[in-house]
Amino acid sequence: MPAVGPGSLVVCVFNKFVDLSGIAPRGVVMPRTGTVYTVRDFDPMAAKYGTTRAYIHLVEIVNRPWDTRWGVHEPSFDLAAFKPVDDSRLEIFRKMLTPVDRVPA
C-alpha cells in the first residue's frame, strides 16, 4: 500500500463512523463512501485518544472545532476508512483533459 500523507488522494471505502449525533455540534460533515478526498494532515490529538490508529483531516471537509473529553479540536477520520488512490491510474483521464491543437481539415 502506498504511503499516505498530506496532499495524497484517498477514496472513502467505509463510512460507518462513530455516530456523533447528540455529541457533536449540528452541521458536522462526514465523508461519503466512493468519494475521493485529499489528505490535509494527520490529527495530532490522535495519541490522546489512547489508540495507535492514524486519524486524518481532509481538505474537502473542514468542521469547526468543538469541545471533547480530549480538548477542543476539529473531528478527524480513521485512516482505515480510506484507500489510497493510485495516481498513475488517473493519467489516462488527465490526457483526455489536455488541450489539443486543432489542425484545419
N, C-alpha and C positions, 0 to 999 in steps of 0.2 A: 504494500500500500504506500503510495507516495506521501511524503511529509506534507503536513498541513500547517499553514501559518498565515499571518496577516497578508491579505491580498489573494489568497487561494480561493478558487471556486469550489463550492461544495453543493451537493443536492441533498435535500431532506428526504430521508428514506423511512422515517418513523416519527410521527407527530403525536404520539401518546405521552406528552409531557405531563408533569405533575399538574393536577388541577389547581390552578391558582385562584379560582373563583372564591370569593369570600375572604381571601387574604391579600390579594393584590388590588391596587387601585383600578378603577374602571378604565377601559381602553388599552389594556396591556395587549400587545400584538404578539402572536405566536407563529412560528414557522409552519408552513404547509407542505405536506408530502408532495414530492415531484417538483418543487420549486428550487431553482438554483439561487444560491446566495454567495456573497463574498465575505470571507472571514475578516472582521475588523481587528480583533485582538482576543487574547485569552483573558478570562476573568481572573484577576489576581486574588479575588476573595475565595476562590475555589478551595484553597488549602484550609480555610476556616470552616468549610462545610464538613470536614472530617472525612474526606474522600480523596482517592488518588486519581479519580476521573478528571478529564480535561473539560472545561466549560468555556464556551466561546460567545463573543458578541458578534453581531452581523452588521454589515454596512447598511443593508436594506431595512433592518428593523432596529429602531432606536426607541427604547422605552424609557420613560422618566424614572430616575432612581426612587426607591421607596424604602422605608424602614423595615428591616427584617431582624431576626434574632442575631444575625451576624453583623449588623450595622446597616447603614444606608448605602445602597448600591443599585445599579441597574440589573434587572434579571438577565441571566445568561442561559445558554442552552447546552445540553450534554453533547459533546462532540460525537459520541457513539450513535447519535440520531442522524448523522450526516455521512455521506460518502464523497470522497474527493472526485472532482470532475477531471477526466483526463484531457488536459488542454490540447494535446496533439490531435485528438479526435474532433476538435472543433475547427481545425484548419480548413477542412473542405467547405464549411459554411462561411468562413472568412473570405475564402477565394471567391465564393459566389457573390459576396457583397463588394468585392473590389471593382472600382470603375473600369470600364473597358473603353479604349479609344475606338470610336466609330470610324469605319472606313467607307467612303462613298461606294455604292454599288455600280 
